[in-house]
Amino acid sequence: MSIATDTPAEELHSRMIAAINAHSPHRPRTIDTMSAIPRLEFLREINPDVTAEDAYNPELAVITLKHPDTGATLSCSSVPTLVATMLDQADIQPGDRVLEIGSATGINAAYLAHLAGPDGEVTTLDIDPWVTDGTRRALDANGYTQVRVVTRDGALGYAEAAPYDKIVVTVGAFDLAAAWWDQLAPGGRIVVPLRWRGQTRSLALVRDRDRLVSESVVLCGFVPMIGQEGERSAAIDPDGTVHLYWDEDQAINPAALAEVLDQPKTETWTDVTIVAEEPFDGIWLRMTAVEPGTCRIEAKPAAVASGLCKPAIPVRSPAIAEGDSLAYFVLRIKSDAPQRRWELGAAAHGPASPQLADRLCAQIRAWDAARKEEPKVIAYRGGTLADDQPGLVVIAKRDCSLTVEYPAR
């Protein structure tokens, strides 16, 4: 937490808005809404110790409520720059009927209500009564008594006020729940931080009959939604210092990889380079489109220090697991003049290590050819995905299937 200063809260609020605008362009209505509503007042209604410096830090997610017994995070106010992006994605219009999944501090529901206007309607859900009690209190204290607050599993939605023009999910989801499909109006839009293959993207999805087609795909991170399962994990070394994370639909067998890191390492480099702070998360997204074994690898400091496993970002990097072989994303310093550059590549172990390393590097080069290219993420309800789409990797979840599609070249 930041130390409180003498800077007036109003000035800190104005600085936050300026920083959000400088970060990336946003819809004027998004900026006007975030300017009109004092974030600090909502956060302090939940946790009086929140400082204005923290509340108006444009890059800080503020934890406002923890479980009194377990210490688990129950309520967190998201990073303001990401909030602005998701409000842009939602494109709330006056008169919209809006369902929010994940109530948190109530500030986001207030933003939605402001955008929907007096003719709109906003319902916000959270599974935990500790959270909804605080949400109701914060909304009432700040004049948003019209927002409906419901204690309910978000995966069930709120059929009583359906259909909705917009559904906005503000917790990390693993699936697109069946109720959300049922309750979204034809042509409606859902904004959801969806997790697949170890990474999470905020998707703006527009309904087209029994499928949802993305209009925007943005890297993000959220507290996972309670009750949605589907991700698996296991250590792949005897000391438990390296873990893989994969989805339940993937044919990844951690037992077959139990000693893979002890096998000789293949390293393949691409001549593709980046500078400090240059994003390269698009490589992971591309991998999910074409590599069925895409997953996340995590190496603890002991594994990195010993040289056992040194992924590009030790806590989360993309990998490909296939049978008894594994490849993962790595980097090395390429040059220091005129500024430091890192080269991207792959490290691999196991019988198929050369092939897996080459395939991962192929995705690095594909990303390099069009670094800002955004795919279409298409969600199909249940088993409605057509079978006549050769070459597509299908990401199968319980209530939907996904494909990630890049333009052909």
C-alpha positions as a Python dict, from the first residue, in 0.01 Angstrom:
ca = {
    (1, 'M'): (0, 0, 0),
    (2, 'S'): (114, 357, -71),
    (3, 'I'): (181, 610, 201),
    (4, 'A'): (-80, 885, 214),
    (5, 'T'): (34, 1229, 94),
    (6, 'D'): (-111, 1578, 108),
    (7, 'T'): (-217, 1573, -257),
    (8, 'P'): (-596, 1626, -276),
    (9, 'A'): (-795, 1322, -384),
    (10, 'E'): (-954, 1523, -666),
    (11, 'E'): (-612, 1595, -815),
    (12, 'L'): (-509, 1229, -788),
    (13, 'H'): (-834, 1133, -960),
    (14, 'S'): (-759, 1376, -1244),
    (15, 'R'): (-406, 1238, -1277),
    (16, 'M'): (-545, 884, -1299),
    (17, 'I'): (-776, 984, -1581),
    (18, 'A'): (-490, 1156, -1766),
    (19, 'A'): (-273, 845, -1726),
    (20, 'I'): (-553, 619, -1854),
    (21, 'N'): (-591, 840, -2161),
    (22, 'A'): (-216, 845, -2217),
    (23, 'H'): (-198, 464, -2191),
    (24, 'S'): (-425, 415, -2493),
    (25, 'P'): (-714, 595, -2662),
    (26, 'H'): (-1057, 530, -2511),
    (27, 'R'): (-1418, 608, -2593),
    (28, 'P'): (-1509, 957, -2467),
    (29, 'R'): (-1805, 814, -2273),
    (30, 'T'): (-1570, 579, -2088),
    (31, 'I'): (-1344, 865, -1982),
    (32, 'D'): (-1639, 1085, -1888),
    (33, 'T'): (-1785, 807, -1673),
    (34, 'M'): (-1462, 729, -1492),
    (35, 'S'): (-1410, 1102, -1435),
    (36, 'A'): (-1758, 1151, -1290),
    (37, 'I'): (-1748, 874, -1029),
    (38, 'P'): (-1503, 892, -732),
    (39, 'R'): (-1335, 551, -712),
    (40, 'L'): (-1195, 630, -367),
    (41, 'E'): (-1540, 659, -208),
    (42, 'F'): (-1638, 308, -321),
    (43, 'L'): (-1314, 147, -207),
    (44, 'R'): (-1323, 317, 133),
    (45, 'E'): (-1680, 202, 191),
    (46, 'I'): (-1541, -154, 180),
    (47, 'N'): (-1203, -83, 341),
    (48, 'P'): (-1160, 253, 520),
    (49, 'D'): (-780, 213, 518),
    (50, 'V'): (-747, 249, 140),
    (51, 'T'): (-541, 556, 56),
    (52, 'A'): (-624, 800, -220),
    (53, 'E'): (-283, 724, -372),
    (54, 'D'): (-377, 357, -409),
    (55, 'A'): (-735, 420, -518),
    (56, 'Y'): (-619, 649, -800),
    (57, 'N'): (-309, 458, -906),
    (58, 'P'): (-388, 376, -1272),
    (59, 'E'): (-186, 52, -1266),
    (60, 'L'): (-285, -87, -924),
    (61, 'A'): (-548, -347, -839),
    (62, 'V'): (-658, -276, -482),
    (63, 'I'): (-757, -565, -253),
    (64, 'T'): (-1042, -435, -41),
    (65, 'L'): (-1181, -744, 132),
    (66, 'K'): (-1029, -1069, 259),
    (67, 'H'): (-1202, -1362, 423),
    (68, 'P'): (-1170, -1318, 801),
    (69, 'D'): (-1081, -1684, 857),
    (70, 'T'): (-879, -1792, 552),
    (71, 'G'): (-732, -1462, 437),
    (72, 'A'): (-842, -1538, 80),
    (73, 'T'): (-910, -1236, -140),
    (74, 'L'): (-1285, -1184, -170),
    (75, 'S'): (-1300, -840, -329),
    (76, 'C'): (-1052, -657, -547),
    (77, 'S'): (-1091, -337, -746),
    (78, 'S'): (-936, -397, -1086),
    (79, 'V'): (-653, -199, -1244),
    (80, 'P'): (-811, 125, -1374),
    (81, 'T'): (-644, 104, -1716),
    (82, 'L'): (-797, -242, -1764),
    (83, 'V'): (-1135, -123, -1633),
    (84, 'A'): (-1134, 148, -1902),
    (85, 'T'): (-1048, -108, -2169),
    (86, 'M'): (-1331, -339, -2063),
    (87, 'L'): (-1579, -52, -2054),
    (88, 'D'): (-1473, 28, -2410),
    (89, 'Q'): (-1522, -336, -2503),
    (90, 'A'): (-1870, -346, -2346),
    (91, 'D'): (-1987, -35, -2535),
    (92, 'I'): (-2281, 20, -2298),
    (93, 'Q'): (-2554, 232, -2456),
    (94, 'P'): (-2830, 436, -2288),
    (95, 'G'): (-3121, 206, -2208),
    (96, 'D'): (-2914, -114, -2208),
    (97, 'R'): (-3004, -400, -1975),
    (98, 'V'): (-2674, -511, -1824),
    (99, 'L'): (-2571, -812, -1614),
    (100, 'E'): (-2242, -796, -1424),
    (101, 'I'): (-2079, -1115, -1295),
    (102, 'G'): (-1854, -1033, -998),
    (103, 'S'): (-1965, -742, -779),
    (104, 'A'): (-1639, -648, -603),
    (105, 'T'): (-1653, -293, -463),
    (106, 'G'): (-1953, -180, -666),
    (107, 'I'): (-1753, 79, -859),
    (108, 'N'): (-1783, -111, -1188),
    (109, 'A'): (-2159, -152, -1144),
    (110, 'A'): (-2176, 224, -1088),
    (111, 'Y'): (-1985, 284, -1412),
    (112, 'L'): (-2225, 53, -1596),
    (113, 'A'): (-2529, 224, -1445),
    (114, 'H'): (-2392, 566, -1539),
    (115, 'L'): (-2342, 453, -1899),
    (116, 'A'): (-2683, 279, -1922),
    (117, 'G'): (-2855, 591, -1790),
    (118, 'P'): (-3196, 628, -1625),
    (119, 'D'): (-3367, 409, -1886),
    (120, 'G'): (-3117, 125, -1845),
    (121, 'E'): (-3099, -147, -1585),
    (122, 'V'): (-2797, -303, -1414),
    (123, 'T'): (-2788, -625, -1210),
    (124, 'T'): (-2466, -734, -1039),
    (125, 'L'): (-2407, -1084, -900),
    (126, 'D'): (-2155, -1237, -665),
    (127, 'I'): (-2150, -1578, -499),
    (128, 'D'): (-2018, -1448, -167),
    (129, 'P'): (-2247, -1259, 75),
    (130, 'W'): (-1942, -1089, 230),
    (131, 'V'): (-1889, -927, -109),
    (132, 'T'): (-2248, -839, -194),
    (133, 'D'): (-2306, -683, 148),
    (134, 'G'): (-2020, -443, 80),
    (135, 'T'): (-2131, -385, -279),
    (136, 'R'): (-2481, -289, -170),
    (137, 'R'): (-2344, -59, 98),
    (138, 'A'): (-2103, 117, -141),
    (139, 'L'): (-2362, 165, -413),
    (140, 'D'): (-2620, 303, -173),
    (141, 'A'): (-2370, 538, -10),
    (142, 'N'): (-2277, 683, -348),
    (143, 'G'): (-2628, 726, -486),
    (144, 'Y'): (-2661, 416, -705),
    (145, 'T'): (-2959, 262, -528),
    (146, 'Q'): (-3113, 158, -860),
    (147, 'V'): (-2850, -114, -919),
    (148, 'R'): (-2981, -460, -830),
    (149, 'V'): (-2733, -660, -616),
    (150, 'V'): (-2788, -1037, -595),
    (151, 'T'): (-2602, -1304, -399),
    (152, 'R'): (-2582, -1595, -641),
    (153, 'D'): (-2337, -1811, -829),
    (154, 'G'): (-2244, -1601, -1129),
    (155, 'A'): (-2250, -1906, -1355),
    (156, 'L'): (-2628, -1917, -1305),
    (157, 'G'): (-2684, -1561, -1422),
    (158, 'Y'): (-3008, -1387, -1328),
    (159, 'A'): (-3289, -1510, -1549),
    (160, 'E'): (-3543, -1296, -1365),
    (161, 'A'): (-3425, -981, -1549),
    (162, 'A'): (-3311, -1142, -1877),
    (163, 'P'): (-3256, -1096, -2165),
    (164, 'Y'): (-2951, -871, -2139),
    (165, 'D'): (-2804, -647, -2406),
    (166, 'K'): (-2466, -673, -2237),
    (167, 'I'): (-2307, -918, -1992),
    (168, 'V'): (-1984, -801, -1827),
    (169, 'V'): (-1778, -1056, -1635),
    (170, 'T'): (-1528, -905, -1391),
    (171, 'V'): (-1381, -1229, -1255),
    (172, 'G'): (-1155, -1473, -1435),
    (173, 'A'): (-1376, -1729, -1615),
    (174, 'F'): (-1272, -2067, -1747),
    (175, 'D'): (-1589, -2124, -1949),
    (176, 'L'): (-1884, -1941, -2101),
    (177, 'A'): (-2161, -2067, -1874),
    (178, 'A'): (-2476, -2206, -2034),
    (179, 'A'): (-2688, -1950, -1846),
    (180, 'W'): (-2498, -1664, -2005),
    (181, 'W'): (-2585, -1799, -2350),
    (182, 'D'): (-2949, -1836, -2243),
    (183, 'Q'): (-2972, -1484, -2104),
    (184, 'L'): (-2783, -1287, -2370),
    (185, 'A'): (-3014, -1118, -2621),
    (186, 'P'): (-2976, -1178, -2996),
    (187, 'G'): (-2696, -952, -3115),
    (188, 'G'): (-2593, -895, -2752),
    (189, 'R'): (-2238, -856, -2630),
    (190, 'I'): (-2046, -1029, -2354),
    (191, 'V'): (-1714, -903, -2217),
    (192, 'V'): (-1529, -1176, -2030),
    (193, 'P'): (-1174, -1244, -1906),
    (194, 'L'): (-1155, -1599, -2042),
    (195, 'R'): (-874, -1840, -1958),
    (196, 'W'): (-748, -2109, -2194),
    (197, 'R'): (-415, -2282, -2236),
    (198, 'G'): (-270, -2107, -1931),
    (199, 'Q'): (-335, -1747, -2037),
    (200, 'T'): (-627, -1505, -1997),
    (201, 'R'): (-771, -1257, -2246),
    (202, 'S'): (-1050, -1008, -2205),
    (203, 'L'): (-1278, -1086, -2498),
    (204, 'A'): (-1551, -864, -2637),
    (205, 'L'): (-1780, -1125, -2798),
    (206, 'V'): (-2085, -1041, -3008),
    (207, 'R'): (-2366, -1293, -3045),
    (208, 'D'): (-2429, -1442, -3387),
    (209, 'R'): (-2699, -1708, -3331),
    (210, 'D'): (-2530, -1999, -3149),
    (211, 'R'): (-2184, -1856, -3164),
    (212, 'L'): (-2000, -1554, -3023),
    (213, 'V'): (-1742, -1373, -3235),
    (214, 'S'): (-1470, -1151, -3089),
    (215, 'E'): (-1440, -783, -3173),
    (216, 'S'): (-1153, -725, -2930),
    (217, 'V'): (-892, -948, -2762),
    (218, 'V'): (-685, -799, -2476),
    (219, 'L'): (-431, -961, -2242),
    (220, 'C'): (-541, -941, -1878),
    (221, 'G'): (-539, -1115, -1539),
    (222, 'F'): (-822, -1161, -1289),
    (223, 'V'): (-905, -1338, -964),
    (224, 'P'): (-1053, -1674, -1078),
    (225, 'M'): (-1427, -1727, -1060),
    (226, 'I'): (-1533, -1957, -774),
    (227, 'G'): (-1691, -2283, -890),
    (228, 'Q'): (-1555, -2303, -1245),
    (229, 'E'): (-1303, -2582, -1286),
    (230, 'G'): (-1113, -2712, -1582),
    (231, 'E'): (-745, -2630, -1536),
    (232, 'R'): (-503, -2900, -1421),
    (233, 'S'): (-149, -2874, -1283),
    (234, 'A'): (136, -3100, -1181),
    (235, 'A'): (507, -3088, -1103),
    (236, 'I'): (737, -3241, -1365),
    (237, 'D'): (1051, -3267, -1152),
    (238, 'P'): (1113, -3467, -830),
    (239, 'D'): (1160, -3155, -616),
    (240, 'G'): (841, -2984, -732),
    (241, 'T'): (1020, -2676, -864),
    (242, 'V'): (873, -2685, -1216),
    (243, 'H'): (499, -2708, -1282),
    (244, 'L'): (284, -2737, -1591),
    (245, 'Y'): (-70, -2598, -1615),
    (246, 'W'): (-305, -2731, -1881),
    (247, 'D'): (-677, -2767, -1960),
    (248, 'E'): (-892, -3071, -1897),
    (249, 'D'): (-954, -3130, -2269),
    (250, 'Q'): (-583, -3172, -2344),
    (251, 'A'): (-408, -3508, -2372),
    (252, 'I'): (-119, -3405, -2148),
    (253, 'N'): (13, -3676, -1916),
    (254, 'P'): (244, -3535, -1646),
    (255, 'A'): (366, -3885, -1558),
    (256, 'A'): (516, -3914, -1906),
    (257, 'L'): (706, -3589, -1843),
    (258, 'A'): (826, -3672, -1492),
    (259, 'E'): (1195, -3686, -1587),
    (260, 'V'): (1191, -3494, -1913),
    (261, 'L'): (1401, -3203, -1780),
    (262, 'D'): (1684, -3447, -1699),
    (263, 'Q'): (1715, -3534, -2067),
    (264, 'P'): (1948, -3342, -2302),
    (265, 'K'): (1826, -2995, -2394),
    (266, 'T'): (1777, -2869, -2747),
    (267, 'E'): (1790, -2492, -2793),
    (268, 'T'): (1667, -2325, -3111),
    (269, 'W'): (1692, -1950, -3178),
    (270, 'T'): (1501, -1734, -3425),
    (271, 'D'): (1690, -1403, -3474),
    (272, 'V'): (1363, -1239, -3365),
    (273, 'T'): (1442, -976, -3101),
    (274, 'I'): (1265, -743, -2858),
    (275, 'V'): (1368, -451, -2639),
    (276, 'A'): (1282, -391, -2274),
    (277, 'E'): (909, -352, -2200),
    (278, 'E'): (815, -463, -2552),
    (279, 'P'): (516, -700, -2529),
    (280, 'F'): (544, -1047, -2676),
    (281, 'D'): (231, -1212, -2532),
    (282, 'G'): (95, -1249, -2886),
    (283, 'I'): (323, -1549, -2932),
    (284, 'W'): (130, -1743, -2668),
    (285, 'L'): (-201, -1648, -2828),
    (286, 'R'): (-78, -1768, -3168),
    (287, 'M'): (34, -2096, -3017),
    (288, 'T'): (-318, -2164, -2887),
    (289, 'A'): (-448, -2134, -3242),
    (290, 'V'): (-236, -2412, -3392),
    (291, 'E'): (-65, -2619, -3120),
    (292, 'P'): (-297, -2860, -2932),
    (293, 'G'): (-38, -2908, -2655),
    (294, 'T'): (0, -2540, -2566),
    (295, 'C'): (16, -2496, -2188),
    (296, 'R'): (185, -2287, -1919),
    (297, 'I'): (516, -2365, -1751),
    (298, 'E'): (621, -2222, -1415),
    (299, 'A'): (974, -2250, -1275),
    (300, 'K'): (1048, -2162, -914),
    (301, 'P'): (1366, -1967, -830),
    (302, 'A'): (1550, -2287, -733),
    (303, 'A'): (1488, -2436, -1078),
    (304, 'V'): (1608, -2120, -1250),
    (305, 'A'): (1917, -2083, -1028),
    (306, 'S'): (2022, -2444, -1084),
    (307, 'G'): (1974, -2420, -1461),
    (308, 'L'): (1714, -2697, -1458),
    (309, 'C'): (1455, -2479, -1630),
    (310, 'K'): (1482, -2112, -1732),
    (311, 'P'): (1168, -1997, -1915),
    (312, 'A'): (1155, -1643, -2053),
    (313, 'I'): (927, -1539, -1766),
    (314, 'P'): (978, -1799, -1492),
    (315, 'V'): (634, -1761, -1331),
    (316, 'R'): (440, -1798, -1656),
    (317, 'S'): (564, -1881, -2001),
    (318, 'P'): (408, -2075, -2288),
    (319, 'A'): (510, -2434, -2354),
    (320, 'I'): (417, -2724, -2579),
    (321, 'A'): (374, -3066, -2416),
    (322, 'E'): (336, -3367, -2642),
    (323, 'G'): (372, -3724, -2518),
    (324, 'D'): (708, -3752, -2340),
    (325, 'S'): (854, -3432, -2489),
    (326, 'L'): (836, -3067, -2390),
    (327, 'A'): (936, -2731, -2540),
    (328, 'Y'): (910, -2391, -2375),
    (329, 'F'): (971, -2027, -2459),
    (330, 'V'): (1312, -1877, -2371),
    (331, 'L'): (1516, -1565, -2441),
    (332, 'R'): (1878, -1450, -2427),
    (333, 'I'): (2061, -1120, -2455),
    (334, 'K'): (2143, -1057, -2821),
    (335, 'S'): (2310, -716, -2806),
    (336, 'D'): (2359, -414, -2582),
    (337, 'A'): (2413, -139, -2838),
    (338, 'P'): (2253, 99, -2905),
    (339, 'Q'): (2007, -59, -2658),
    (340, 'R'): (1976, -402, -2507),
    (341, 'R'): (1788, -653, -2719),
    (342, 'W'): (1676, -1006, -2632),
    (343, 'E'): (1649, -1288, -2885),
    (344, 'L'): (1351, -1523, -2865),
    (345, 'G'): (1371, -1897, -2894),
    (346, 'A'): (1276, -2237, -2757),
    (347, 'A'): (1430, -2492, -2522),
    (348, 'A'): (1312, -2850, -2550),
    (349, 'H'): (1365, -3192, -2390),
    (350, 'G'): (1263, -3544, -2483),
    (351, 'P'): (1265, -3762, -2796),
    (352, 'A'): (1074, -3505, -3006),
    (353, 'S'): (1263, -3203, -2875),
    (354, 'P'): (1399, -3080, -3213),
    (355, 'Q'): (1055, -3093, -3372),
    (356, 'L'): (878, -2924, -3080),
    (357, 'A'): (1141, -2649, -3061),
    (358, 'D'): (1104, -2584, -3434),
    (359, 'R'): (726, -2565, -3406),
    (360, 'L'): (741, -2318, -3118),
    (361, 'C'): (992, -2106, -3308),
    (362, 'A'): (763, -2111, -3612),
    (363, 'Q'): (501, -1933, -3401),
    (364, 'I'): (758, -1678, -3284),
    (365, 'R'): (837, -1599, -3648),
    (366, 'A'): (468, -1583, -3740),
    (367, 'W'): (414, -1332, -3459),
    (368, 'D'): (719, -1132, -3571),
    (369, 'A'): (574, -1098, -3922),
    (370, 'A'): (261, -927, -3786),
    (371, 'R'): (321, -835, -3423),
    (372, 'K'): (-4, -643, -3373),
    (373, 'E'): (-230, -877, -3566),
    (374, 'E'): (-536, -979, -3364),
    (375, 'P'): (-719, -1308, -3423),
    (376, 'K'): (-1088, -1381, -3424),
    (377, 'V'): (-1178, -1587, -3121),
    (378, 'I'): (-1502, -1769, -3195),
    (379, 'A'): (-1703, -1944, -2925),
    (380, 'Y'): (-1955, -2211, -3025),
    (381, 'R'): (-2226, -2313, -2785),
    (382, 'G'): (-2186, -2667, -2655),
    (383, 'G'): (-2120, -2908, -2939),
    (384, 'T'): (-2234, -2682, -3223),
    (385, 'L'): (-1886, -2646, -3375),
    (386, 'A'): (-1896, -2758, -3736),
    (387, 'D'): (-1676, -3055, -3825),
    (388, 'D'): (-1581, -2924, -4169),
    (389, 'Q'): (-1309, -2686, -4051),
    (390, 'P'): (-981, -2869, -4118),
    (391, 'G'): (-666, -2735, -3961),
    (392, 'L'): (-837, -2561, -3671),
    (393, 'V'): (-742, -2647, -3314),
    (394, 'V'): (-1062, -2681, -3113),
    (395, 'I'): (-1045, -2578, -2747),
    (396, 'A'): (-1322, -2781, -2586),
    (397, 'K'): (-1485, -2659, -2267),
    (398, 'R'): (-1796, -2787, -2091),
    (399, 'D'): (-2038, -2522, -2216),
    (400, 'C'): (-1861, -2406, -2531),
    (401, 'S'): (-1585, -2473, -2780),
    (402, 'L'): (-1336, -2213, -2900),
    (403, 'T'): (-1130, -2156, -3210),
    (404, 'V'): (-861, -1891, -3250),
    (405, 'E'): (-833, -1786, -3613),
    (406, 'Y'): (-571, -1565, -3779),
    (407, 'P'): (-597, -1430, -4134),
    (408, 'A'): (-446, -1660, -4394),
    (409, 'R'): (-131, -1538, -4565),
}
